[in-house]
Structure formats: structure tokens, C-alpha cells
């Protein structure tokens, strides 16, 4: 890859934050709409329509991760375990103290810190 290509592909923190905010808002809306649908239809999350929505959501996560060169697990963690910020949780990067993540800005900060870490050497 040429130096110009590297610069063009280098993730931009402001763009990452904007994309995370848009993703977060979309996911909140999808979660709220799916709850309303389940209530109206008296169904569960195994409804085929919702299964399709979840698949699209995971695709959105994969695209954001690829676009920004980040680990997709942060986004699935924020969605599934932190319930998009409704249940703040602690996380820690290797060698760093734990931080409670409760906002998209805090999520972006830990993602950027994780992305900035040097690659880990594989065990022999």
C-alpha cells in the first residue's frame, strides 16, 4: 500500500465518533421498534422479521469495524451487554485500569485507545 493510500485509509477519530453516534441512534430506534412490534404481535425476538433485522444490525457492525479498522466486539459489547448505554459496564485494555463506559463518547475513546495499541505478538 502506498503512503497516499495509507493516509486515505487512516481512520479519522471525528468520523468514527460521528459514525458511532449514527449507529447508536439507529440501534436504539431498532430496539424500540422491535419491542413495540413484539408487544403488538405478542411475539418474541425469534420472529423471522426480527431475525432479519438482527442480521442487518450485525452487518452494520461489521461494516463500521471494517471502515474504521476497529474490533467489532466493542460494538456488539455495547449493544448486547451494555444495552446501548442503559447498563454501563467496566472494561480495561491490557495494562490499563478499568473504565466504566456509559456514553458513546466513552465508547469511542476506548475504541480509539484499543486501535492505537501495538499489535499483539502471537504465542509460538
HULIN-V740999 format. One record per residue. N is the residue number from 1. PHI is phi in whole degrees, -180 to 180 (* if undefined). NEAR is the number of other C-alpha atoms within 12 Angstrom. Layout:
n = <N N>
phi = <PHI PHI>
near = <NEAR NEAR>
This chain:
n = <1 2 3 4 5 6 7 8 9 10 11 12 13 14 15 16 17 18 19 20 21 22 23 24 25 26 27 28 29 30 31 32 33 34 35 36 37 38 39 40 41 42 43 44 45 46 47 48 49 50 51 52 53 54 55 56 57 58 59 60 61 62 63 64 65 66 67 68 69 70 71 72 73 74 75 76 77 78 79 80 81 82 83 84 85 86 87 88 89 90 91 92 93 94 95 96 97 98 99 100 101 102 103 104 105 106 107 108 109 110 111 112 113 114 115 116 117 118 119 120 121 122 123 124>
phi = <* -75 -59 -64 -65 -62 -65 -68 -91 -62 -63 -106 -63 -66 -68 -59 -60 -63 -66 -65 -63 -65 -61 -58 -63 -64 -67 -61 -63 -63 -62 -63 -66 -68 -63 -63 -62 -64 -66 -65 -94 53 -127 -113 -70 -85 -56 -54 -61 -71 -59 -66 -63 -64 -62 -65 -64 -67 -65 -61 -61 -61 -68 -63 -62 -66 -62 -106 64 -117 -83 -62 -61 -63 -73 -67 -60 -63 -74 -82 -93 -90 50 57 97 -70 -127 -55 -140 -89 -147 -147 -83 -53 80 -119 -70 -67 -126 -85 -105 -132 -134 -64 -63 -68 -61 -60 -63 -71 -63 -65 -65 -65 -65 -79 -66 -66 -59 -81 -76 -75 -70 -77>
near = <9 8 9 9 10 11 11 13 15 21 24 19 24 16 17 30 25 18 26 37 23 18 29 33 18 21 29 22 17 22 23 16 18 27 19 17 18 19 13 11 13 13 16 17 21 14 17 14 18 22 15 16 22 23 14 17 27 23 18 24 32 22 20 31 26 17 22 29 24 31 25 26 19 35 35 26 24 36 34 22 20 24 23 33 26 17 17 22 24 22 26 19 20 14 10 13 11 13 18 21 28 24 26 31 23 25 37 31 27 34 34 27 23 25 25 19 17 10 9 10 7 5 4 3>
